[in-house]
Amino acid sequence: MSVAQIVDATDLPRPTVYRILQTLQELDWTVRDPDSGRITLGPGLAIINLQAAQHHPVERVAGDLLEKLSRDLAQTIYISVRSGDDAVCVSRIESGISIRTLVMDIGSRQPLGLGAGSMALLAALPDDERRSISERNMPRFLAHLGADIELFKDTIAKTATNGHAIHHGLFISGVSGVGVVLRDGANKPFAALSAAFISSNLNENNLGDYIKQMKETASKISMRVLA
């Protein structure tokens, strides 16, 4: 809705509506589109709803695709969404294999950019927005990465160019990750799929196939969500 429509629907003064919307945006309960100015529901509501809903809407509409991807890769699949300058894990689909690489719990929050899915989300944003978020999150990046900060910056740049995130032991020693984004009808990222691998099990022979499967699944899910 536009601000004018909200004013008409609530019969509240425009300054009051602006103050309320500002608070809701700070909580990530609403999002204002920078182009149209229209207000939509934000990812913060999905986080609040986790305990009640148990599963993120992406998992509900595309659970079969996610389960197939998890089986094909023999890995746990994670769904992450942006929440301000953070990424939040909203779903985890486990493959059922005995050896699992569990790097996030549902509800886990981390600076946008840390982790394969989070990195894919950050890199998919417009350049100016990505730079602003990275500047605000830099103290948190440095605290987590230390001397690896330059490698991290280089990996973000490669992710933006390649359209998918790959890291090898950057965040957890011996654990590699792959992440791809889900896009809406305006080609904007609204969520990310990611998988974590024991680094020794991810190599040039299987990496390309894994990326292809994840991108194909992400495309199919985006089509279902938009349907």
Buried (B, 14 or more C-beta within 10 A) or exposed (E): EEBEEBBEEEEBEEEEBBEBBEEBBEBBBBBBEEEEEEBEEBBBEBBEBBEEEEBBBBBEBBEEBBBBBBBBBBBBBBBBBBBBBBBBBBBBBEBEEEEEBEBBEBEBBBBBBBBBBBBBBBBBBEEEEBEEBBEEBBEBBEEBBEEBEEEBBEBBEBBBEEEBBBBBEBBBEEBBBBBBBBBEEEEEBBBBBBBBBEBEEBEEEEBEEBBEBBBEBBEBBBEEBEE
